[in-house]
């Protein structure tokens, strides 16, 4: 991909990151284990995610502004270890893309398309994603901005319904911290840190390809905060309409909430909004991870035209989607109990922090080495000059 011709503006990046962060978190409740304090879990996870992205991923971007994640790994820890670690991230991006496709397929099947084969839903989504990726990162960003505006309109409608509907009762959000901080911390770590905020590690594959005329890291951080506010709105709607007991047991509480909401007896049964939101946000979540895996493979295997990798990686993601788990229950259990500990925490937090530490140490050693060299050459140069001056004076006398 030619970096010099990439032109994706700040609003496009903001929209892209917001839709990516929402992903399937719009439908799958985040932090619901903390009951009515789920919004606190969301905000705390957002603060940790922003701090880590700005402090670690942002610093690595400043150190290596022209290199994606898989490339500056080789610069930091050496060609062979860096290539192997980059390959691990390639597999990780493919695996998470497959899990996201499976989330989308299972949610869509359970909500509306229970007769449609899983294979068909997955194929149609991957074809749409692959076509947008083929058109390039600029088109991907512009598409994100268009659908971001649509999603904002839908969220505004949801808020109006929740506020003015008789089915909604804001008192169900009380008491705040009724059971103290323990349920909040238990819900926060590790699930609500790694999903969705820790997944911003994938954006390090795209930052080098963005327009340099704006600050990418602050815009990404702002998008994370905005998506957290939207997730808090979803949490408020779920709990105020359903109550915490039903909301915590429902597989897709937002779908159930909007199916109950009605306004003035003629605006009702708006559960189709949830399906539309799910399709939009899942599209950009899947597309981002698939695009990142394609760029990673292009970088690792030195493929000049990344478009030649869209079909093979798309087929791998499709195969993994169909075989990643046997049922929705097994899929969700695996995503909550296994993946956060053994994949998300090391690859989203531990390894990037280690890379930053090594990168800063290597940069510091290079700086001190160059300073020492210039100091030595400076002293020898002055000695030589004084010596030649002495010889000239002696010769004149």
C-alpha positions as CSV (number, residue, x, y, z in Angstrom):
1,X,0.0,0.0,0.0
2,X,1.4,3.3,-1.0
3,X,1.5,5.5,2.1
4,X,2.0,8.7,0.1
5,X,-1.4,8.6,-1.5
6,X,-3.4,7.7,1.6
7,X,-5.8,10.5,2.6
8,X,-8.1,9.6,5.6
9,X,-9.2,12.6,7.6
10,X,-9.7,13.0,11.3
11,X,-13.5,12.6,11.1
12,X,-13.2,9.4,9.2
13,X,-10.7,8.0,11.7
14,X,-13.0,9.1,14.6
15,X,-16.0,7.3,13.0
16,X,-14.0,4.2,12.2
17,X,-12.6,3.8,15.7
18,X,-16.1,4.5,17.3
19,X,-17.8,1.8,15.2
20,X,-15.0,-0.6,15.8
21,X,-15.2,-0.1,19.5
22,X,-19.0,-0.6,19.6
23,X,-18.7,-3.8,17.5
24,X,-20.7,-6.6,19.1
25,X,-20.6,-4.8,22.5
26,X,-23.7,-2.9,21.4
27,X,-25.7,-6.2,21.7
28,X,-23.6,-8.2,24.2
29,X,-23.8,-6.4,27.6
30,X,-20.5,-5.1,28.9
31,X,-19.9,-5.2,32.7
32,X,-23.4,-6.5,33.4
33,X,-21.9,-8.7,36.2
34,X,-21.7,-5.4,38.3
35,X,-25.5,-5.1,37.8
36,X,-26.7,-1.5,37.9
37,X,-23.1,-0.3,38.2
38,X,-22.2,-1.6,34.8
39,X,-21.8,1.9,33.5
40,X,-19.0,2.5,36.1
41,X,-17.3,-0.6,34.7
42,X,-17.6,0.8,31.2
43,X,-16.1,4.1,32.1
44,X,-13.2,2.6,34.2
45,X,-12.4,0.3,31.3
46,X,-12.5,3.2,28.9
47,X,-10.0,5.2,31.1
48,X,-7.6,2.3,31.3
49,X,-7.9,1.7,27.5
50,X,-7.3,5.3,26.7
51,X,-4.3,5.6,29.1
52,X,-2.7,2.4,27.6
53,X,-3.4,3.3,24.0
54,X,-2.0,6.8,24.4
55,X,0.9,5.8,26.7
56,X,2.1,2.6,25.0
57,X,0.7,2.3,21.5
58,X,1.0,6.1,21.0
59,X,4.6,6.1,22.1
60,X,5.5,3.3,19.8
61,X,3.8,5.2,17.0
62,X,6.0,8.2,17.8
63,X,9.1,6.1,17.8
64,X,8.3,4.4,14.6
65,X,5.7,6.6,12.7
66,X,6.3,5.0,9.3
67,X,6.0,1.3,10.5
68,X,3.1,-0.9,11.4
69,X,3.1,-3.2,14.4
70,X,4.6,-6.2,12.6
71,X,7.4,-4.1,11.1
72,X,8.7,-2.3,14.2
73,X,8.7,-5.5,16.1
74,X,11.6,-6.7,13.8
75,X,13.3,-3.3,14.4
76,X,13.0,-3.6,18.2
77,X,13.8,-7.3,19.0
78,X,15.6,-8.4,15.8
79,X,14.5,-9.9,12.5
80,X,13.8,-13.5,13.4
81,X,12.1,-13.0,16.8
82,X,10.3,-10.0,15.5
83,X,9.0,-12.0,12.5
84,X,7.8,-14.8,14.7
85,X,6.1,-12.4,17.0
86,X,4.5,-10.6,14.1
87,X,3.3,-14.0,12.8
88,X,1.7,-14.6,16.2
89,X,-0.2,-11.3,15.8
90,X,-1.2,-12.3,12.3
91,X,-2.8,-15.5,13.7
92,X,-4.4,-13.5,16.5
93,X,-6.0,-11.0,14.1
94,X,-7.4,-13.8,12.0
95,X,-8.7,-15.6,15.1
96,X,-10.4,-12.5,16.5
97,X,-11.9,-11.7,13.1
98,X,-13.3,-15.3,13.0
99,X,-14.7,-14.9,16.5
100,X,-16.4,-11.6,15.5
101,X,-17.9,-13.2,12.4
102,X,-19.2,-16.1,14.7
103,X,-20.6,-13.5,17.1
104,X,-22.4,-11.7,14.3
105,X,-23.7,-15.0,12.8
106,X,-25.0,-16.4,16.2
107,X,-26.6,-13.1,17.2
108,X,-28.3,-12.6,13.8
109,X,-29.5,-16.3,13.8
110,X,-30.9,-16.1,17.3
111,X,-32.6,-12.7,16.7
112,X,-34.2,-13.1,13.3
113,X,-32.6,-15.6,10.9
114,X,-32.9,-18.8,12.8
115,X,-33.6,-20.8,9.6
116,X,-30.8,-19.3,7.5
117,X,-27.6,-21.4,7.5
118,X,-24.6,-20.1,9.4
119,X,-22.4,-20.6,6.4
120,X,-24.6,-18.3,4.2
121,X,-24.6,-15.4,6.8
122,X,-20.9,-15.7,7.2
123,X,-20.2,-15.7,3.5
124,X,-22.3,-12.7,2.7
125,X,-20.7,-10.7,5.5
126,X,-17.1,-11.6,4.4
127,X,-17.9,-10.8,0.8
128,X,-19.1,-7.3,1.7
129,X,-16.1,-6.8,4.0
130,X,-13.6,-8.1,1.4
131,X,-15.0,-5.8,-1.3
132,X,-14.6,-2.7,0.9
133,X,-11.1,-3.8,1.9
134,X,-10.3,-4.2,-1.8
135,X,-11.3,-0.6,-2.5
136,X,-8.7,0.6,0.1
137,X,-8.3,2.2,3.4
138,X,-9.7,5.6,2.2
139,X,-13.0,4.0,1.1
140,X,-13.1,2.1,4.4
141,X,-12.8,5.3,6.3
142,X,-15.4,7.2,4.2
143,X,-17.8,4.3,4.6
144,X,-17.3,4.3,8.3
145,X,-18.1,8.0,8.5
146,X,-21.4,7.5,6.5
147,X,-22.6,4.7,8.8
148,X,-21.4,6.6,11.9
149,X,-23.9,9.3,11.1
150,X,-26.6,6.8,10.7
151,X,-25.7,5.1,14.0
152,X,-25.7,8.4,15.8
153,X,-29.2,9.1,14.5
154,X,-30.4,5.6,15.7
155,X,-28.8,6.1,19.1
156,X,-30.6,9.5,19.4
157,X,-33.9,7.7,18.6
158,X,-33.1,5.1,21.3
159,X,-32.5,7.8,23.9
160,X,-35.7,9.6,23.1
161,X,-37.6,6.3,23.4
162,X,-36.0,5.4,26.7
163,X,-36.6,8.9,28.2
164,X,-40.2,9.3,27.1
165,X,-41.5,5.8,27.1
166,X,-43.6,4.6,30.1
167,X,-41.7,1.3,30.0
168,X,-38.5,3.0,31.2
169,X,-37.8,3.7,34.8
170,X,-34.5,5.4,35.7
171,X,-34.8,4.4,39.4
172,X,-33.8,0.9,38.4
173,X,-30.2,2.3,38.0
174,X,-30.1,2.8,41.8
175,X,-28.4,2.3,44.2
176,X,-25.0,3.4,42.9
177,X,-22.3,1.1,44.3
178,X,-24.9,-0.6,46.5
179,X,-22.6,-3.6,47.0
180,X,-19.3,-1.6,47.0
181,X,-16.4,-1.7,44.6
182,X,-15.9,-5.5,44.6
183,X,-18.5,-6.4,41.9
184,X,-17.2,-3.5,39.8
185,X,-13.6,-4.6,40.0
186,X,-14.6,-8.3,39.4
187,X,-16.5,-7.3,36.3
188,X,-13.7,-5.0,35.1
189,X,-10.8,-7.4,35.1
190,X,-10.0,-8.8,32.7
191,X,-13.1,-9.0,30.4
192,X,-14.2,-5.4,30.4
193,X,-10.6,-4.1,29.9
194,X,-9.7,-6.4,27.0
195,X,-13.1,-6.1,25.4
196,X,-13.5,-3.8,23.6
197,X,-10.8,-1.3,24.7
198,X,-7.8,-3.6,24.6
199,X,-8.6,-4.5,21.0
200,X,-7.3,-1.1,20.0
201,X,-4.0,-2.8,19.5
202,X,-5.2,-3.7,16.0
203,X,-5.2,0.0,15.0
204,X,-1.4,0.1,15.3
205,X,-1.5,-1.6,11.9
206,X,-3.2,1.4,10.3
207,X,-1.7,4.4,12.0
208,X,1.4,4.6,9.6
209,X,-1.0,4.8,6.6
210,X,-3.0,7.8,7.8
211,X,-2.7,11.4,6.9
212,X,0.1,13.0,8.9
213,X,-1.6,16.4,9.1
214,X,-3.5,15.6,12.2
215,X,-2.8,13.8,15.6
216,X,-4.0,10.3,15.2
217,X,-3.6,9.2,18.8
218,X,-5.7,12.0,20.4
219,X,-8.5,11.3,17.8
220,X,-8.4,7.6,18.6
221,X,-8.6,8.3,22.3
222,X,-11.5,10.7,21.8
223,X,-13.3,8.0,19.8
224,X,-12.8,5.4,22.6
225,X,-14.4,7.9,25.1
226,X,-17.3,8.6,22.7
227,X,-17.9,4.8,22.2
228,X,-17.9,4.3,26.0
229,X,-20.6,7.0,26.4
230,X,-22.7,5.2,23.8
231,X,-22.3,1.9,25.6
232,X,-23.3,3.6,28.8
233,X,-26.5,4.7,27.0
234,X,-27.1,1.1,25.9
235,X,-26.6,0.0,29.5
236,X,-29.1,2.6,30.8
237,X,-31.7,1.5,28.3
238,X,-31.3,-2.2,29.1
239,X,-31.5,-1.8,32.9
240,X,-34.2,1.0,33.0
241,X,-36.5,-1.0,30.7
242,X,-35.9,-4.6,31.7
243,X,-34.6,-4.3,35.3
244,X,-31.3,-5.7,36.4
245,X,-32.6,-9.3,36.9
246,X,-33.9,-9.7,33.3
247,X,-31.1,-7.6,31.8
248,X,-28.4,-9.7,33.4
249,X,-30.0,-13.0,32.3
250,X,-30.9,-12.0,28.7
251,X,-28.5,-13.0,26.0
252,X,-29.2,-9.9,23.9
253,X,-30.8,-7.4,26.3
254,X,-30.9,-4.5,23.9
255,X,-32.9,-6.5,21.5
256,X,-35.4,-7.4,24.2
257,X,-35.5,-3.8,25.5
258,X,-36.4,-2.2,22.1
259,X,-38.9,-4.9,21.4
260,X,-40.8,-3.7,24.6
261,X,-40.3,0.1,24.2
262,X,-43.2,2.0,22.6
263,X,-44.1,5.6,22.3
264,X,-47.6,7.1,21.8
265,X,-48.9,3.6,20.8
266,X,-47.6,4.0,17.2
267,X,-43.9,3.7,17.6
268,X,-43.2,0.2,18.8
269,X,-41.4,-3.0,18.0
270,X,-38.2,-1.3,17.1
271,X,-36.0,-4.3,17.7
272,X,-35.1,-4.1,14.0
273,X,-32.9,-1.1,15.0
274,X,-30.8,-3.5,17.0
275,X,-30.3,-5.7,14.0
276,X,-29.3,-2.8,11.9
277,X,-26.8,-1.5,14.5
278,X,-25.4,-5.0,14.9
279,X,-24.8,-5.4,11.1
280,X,-23.1,-2.0,10.9
281,X,-20.9,-2.2,13.9
282,X,-20.0,-5.9,13.3
283,X,-19.1,-5.0,9.7
284,X,-16.4,-2.6,10.8
285,X,-15.2,-4.8,13.7
286,X,-14.7,-7.8,11.4
287,X,-13.4,-5.5,8.6
288,X,-10.8,-3.9,10.8
289,X,-9.3,-7.3,12.1
290,X,-9.4,-8.8,8.6
291,X,-7.8,-5.7,7.1
292,X,-5.1,-5.8,9.8
293,X,-4.4,-9.5,9.2
294,X,-4.0,-8.8,5.4
295,X,-1.6,-5.9,6.1
296,X,0.3,-8.1,8.5
297,X,0.6,-10.9,6.0
298,X,1.7,-8.5,3.3
299,X,4.4,-7.1,5.6
300,X,5.7,-10.4,6.9
301,X,5.7,-12.2,3.5
302,X,6.8,-9.1,1.5
303,X,3.7,-9.1,-0.8
304,X,3.6,-5.8,-2.6
305,X,-0.1,-5.9,-3.5
306,X,-2.1,-6.7,-0.4
307,X,-5.2,-7.3,-2.5
308,X,-3.9,-10.6,-3.6
309,X,-4.2,-11.8,0.0
310,X,-7.9,-10.9,0.5
311,X,-9.3,-14.2,-0.8
312,X,-7.0,-16.6,1.0
313,X,-7.3,-14.9,4.3
314,X,-11.0,-14.5,3.8
315,X,-11.3,-18.3,3.3
316,X,-9.2,-19.0,6.4
317,X,-11.5,-16.7,8.5
318,X,-14.6,-18.4,7.1
319,X,-13.2,-21.9,7.9
320,X,-12.2,-20.8,11.4
321,X,-15.6,-19.1,12.0
322,X,-17.4,-22.4,11.3
323,X,-15.1,-24.5,13.5
324,X,-14.1,-22.2,16.3
325,X,-16.9,-23.6,18.6
326,X,-19.7,-26.0,18.7
327,X,-22.5,-23.7,20.0
328,X,-23.3,-20.2,21.1
329,X,-22.9,-21.2,24.8
330,X,-19.5,-22.7,24.2
331,X,-18.5,-19.7,22.1
332,X,-19.5,-17.2,24.8
333,X,-17.9,-19.3,27.5
334,X,-14.6,-19.5,25.6
335,X,-14.7,-15.8,25.0
336,X,-15.2,-15.0,28.7
337,X,-13.0,-17.5,30.4
338,X,-10.2,-18.5,28.1
339,X,-9.5,-15.9,25.5
340,X,-9.1,-12.9,27.8
341,X,-6.4,-14.6,30.0
342,X,-4.4,-16.5,27.4
343,X,-4.7,-14.2,24.3
344,X,-6.0,-10.8,25.1
345,X,-3.9,-9.9,28.1
346,X,-0.5,-11.0,26.7
347,X,-1.1,-9.7,23.1
348,X,-3.0,-6.5,24.0
349,X,-1.1,-5.3,27.0
350,X,2.0,-7.3,28.1
351,X,3.9,-7.6,24.7
352,X,3.3,-3.9,23.6
353,X,4.5,-2.7,27.0
354,X,7.6,-4.9,26.7
355,X,8.2,-3.6,23.1
356,X,8.0,0.0,24.3
357,X,10.4,-0.7,27.1
358,X,13.0,-2.3,24.8
359,X,12.5,0.3,22.2
360,X,13.1,3.2,24.7
361,X,16.2,1.4,26.0
362,X,17.6,0.8,22.5
363,X,16.9,4.4,21.6
364,X,18.6,5.6,24.8
365,X,21.7,3.5,24.2
366,X,21.9,4.7,20.6
367,X,21.6,8.3,21.8
368,X,24.3,7.9,24.5
369,X,26.5,6.1,22.0
370,X,26.2,8.9,19.4
371,X,26.9,11.5,22.1
372,X,30.0,9.7,23.2
373,X,31.2,9.4,19.7
374,X,30.7,13.1,18.9
375,X,32.4,14.0,22.2
376,X,35.4,11.9,21.3
377,X,35.7,13.2,17.8
378,X,35.3,16.8,19.1
379,X,38.2,16.5,21.6
380,X,40.5,14.8,19.1
381,X,39.6,17.5,16.5
382,X,40.4,20.3,18.9
383,X,43.7,18.6,19.8
384,X,44.7,18.3,16.2
385,X,43.8,21.9,15.5
386,X,45.9,23.2,18.4
387,X,48.8,20.9,17.3
388,X,48.8,22.3,13.8
389,X,48.6,25.8,15.1
390,X,51.6,25.2,17.3
391,X,53.5,23.9,14.3
392,X,52.6,26.9,12.3
393,X,53.8,29.3,15.0
394,X,57.0,27.4,15.4
395,X,57.6,27.5,11.7
396,X,56.9,31.3,11.7
397,X,59.3,32.0,14.4
